[in-house]
Amino acid sequence: MDSSSSSSAVGLGSVDPQLQHFIEMEMQKQRFQQLVQQMTELCWKCMDKPGPKLDSRAEACFVNCVERFIDTSQFILNRLEQTQKSKLRCMSDVNDYKFH
């Protein structure tokens, strides 16, 4: 999502550009923190018991879990982007049809 669409999405169109940029950066930080929390909750299951270091099985489980989490997140973002583009094209086609 570009900055103009994200700003209009939260009603920041008439806000000072520096403030708008700051708010967008804070929102990105919040989204990142939420992703880290989700990943931590999901991947924590790899840890059987606390110890001074990870065993190779737990380490492999964590690596696999994080990689799958990233892959899945990327897939979902790509799918949402495709769906949004498809809806925009459809709306454009409908508007073109109405005016012709």
C-alpha contacts under 8 A as a table, 3 or more apart, distances in Angstrom:
res1	aa1	res2	aa2	distance
1	M	5	S	6.41
1	M	6	S	6.30
2	D	5	S	5.58
2	D	6	S	6.22
3	S	6	S	5.06
3	S	7	S	5.91
3	S	24	E	7.87
4	S	7	S	5.22
4	S	8	S	6.17
4	S	13	G	7.92
5	S	8	S	5.19
5	S	9	A	5.93
6	S	9	A	4.97
6	S	10	V	6.62
6	S	24	E	7.85
7	S	10	V	5.48
7	S	11	G	6.13
7	S	12	L	4.97
7	S	13	G	5.96
7	S	20	Q	7.21
7	S	24	E	7.63
8	S	11	G	4.81
8	S	12	L	5.67
8	S	13	G	5.42
9	A	12	L	7.71
12	L	15	V	5.34
12	L	20	Q	6.66
15	V	19	L	6.78
15	V	20	Q	6.09
16	D	19	L	5.30
16	D	20	Q	6.06
17	P	20	Q	4.86
17	P	21	H	6.02
18	Q	21	H	5.08
18	Q	22	F	6.16
19	L	22	F	4.99
19	L	23	I	6.12
20	Q	23	I	5.16
20	Q	24	E	6.18
21	H	24	E	5.10
21	H	25	M	6.15
22	F	25	M	5.13
22	F	26	E	6.20
23	I	26	E	5.08
23	I	27	M	6.14
24	E	27	M	5.04
24	E	28	Q	6.24
25	M	28	Q	5.04
25	M	29	K	6.25
26	E	29	K	4.99
26	E	30	Q	6.19
27	M	30	Q	5.00
27	M	31	R	6.22
28	Q	31	R	5.09
28	Q	32	F	6.15
29	K	32	F	5.07
29	K	33	Q	6.15
30	Q	33	Q	5.09
30	Q	34	Q	6.20
31	R	34	Q	5.07
31	R	35	L	6.25
32	F	35	L	5.08
32	F	36	V	6.24
33	Q	36	V	5.07
33	Q	37	Q	6.15
34	Q	37	Q	5.05
34	Q	38	Q	6.18
35	L	38	Q	5.10
35	L	39	M	6.08
36	V	39	M	5.08
36	V	40	T	5.99
37	Q	40	T	5.06
37	Q	41	E	6.15
38	Q	41	E	5.21
38	Q	42	L	6.16
39	M	42	L	5.12
39	M	43	C	5.86
39	M	66	V	6.89
39	M	69	F	6.74
40	T	43	C	5.26
40	T	44	W	5.62
41	E	44	W	5.48
41	E	45	K	7.64
42	L	45	K	6.46
42	L	65	C	7.85
43	C	46	C	5.78
43	C	61	C	7.92
43	C	62	F	6.07
43	C	65	C	5.72
43	C	66	V	7.05
44	W	47	M	5.73
44	W	62	F	7.89
45	K	48	D	7.15
46	C	58	A	5.48
46	C	61	C	5.67
46	C	62	F	6.14
47	M	50	P	7.08
47	M	58	A	5.94
48	D	58	A	7.81
51	G	54	L	7.07
54	L	58	A	6.02
54	L	59	E	5.95
55	D	58	A	5.47
55	D	59	E	6.19
56	S	59	E	5.04
56	S	60	A	6.05
57	R	60	A	5.20
57	R	61	C	6.11
58	A	61	C	4.95
58	A	62	F	6.12
59	E	62	F	5.13
59	E	63	V	6.21
60	A	63	V	5.15
60	A	64	N	6.07
61	C	64	N	5.16
61	C	65	C	5.95
62	F	65	C	5.04
62	F	66	V	6.07
63	V	66	V	5.32
63	V	67	E	6.12
64	N	67	E	5.15
64	N	68	R	6.07
65	C	68	R	5.20
65	C	69	F	6.04
66	V	69	F	4.98
66	V	70	I	6.16
67	E	70	I	5.17
67	E	71	D	6.09
68	R	71	D	4.97
68	R	72	T	5.92
69	F	72	T	5.18
69	F	73	S	6.05
70	I	73	S	5.11
70	I	74	Q	6.09
71	D	74	Q	5.19
71	D	75	F	6.12
72	T	75	F	5.01
72	T	76	I	6.16
73	S	76	I	5.18
73	S	77	L	6.18
74	Q	77	L	5.11
74	Q	78	N	6.11
75	F	78	N	5.16
75	F	79	R	6.11
76	I	79	R	5.06
76	I	80	L	6.09
77	L	80	L	5.14
77	L	81	E	6.14
78	N	81	E	5.06
78	N	82	Q	6.20
79	R	82	Q	5.07
79	R	83	T	6.14
80	L	83	T	5.04
80	L	84	Q	6.07
81	E	84	Q	5.09
81	E	85	K	6.16
82	Q	85	K	5.14
82	Q	86	S	6.07
83	T	86	S	5.03
83	T	87	K	6.17
84	Q	87	K	5.13
84	Q	88	L	6.20
85	K	88	L	5.07
85	K	89	R	6.17
86	S	89	R	5.13
86	S	90	C	6.12
87	K	90	C	4.98
87	K	91	M	6.06
88	L	91	M	5.07
88	L	92	S	6.06
89	R	92	S	4.99
89	R	93	D	6.10
90	C	93	D	5.03
90	C	94	V	6.20
91	M	94	V	5.07
91	M	95	N	6.14
92	S	95	N	5.10
92	S	96	D	6.08
93	D	96	D	5.05
93	D	97	Y	6.14
94	V	97	Y	5.05
94	V	98	K	6.22
95	N	98	K	5.09
95	N	99	F	6.40
96	D	99	F	5.46
96	D	100	H	6.35
97	Y	100	H	5.39
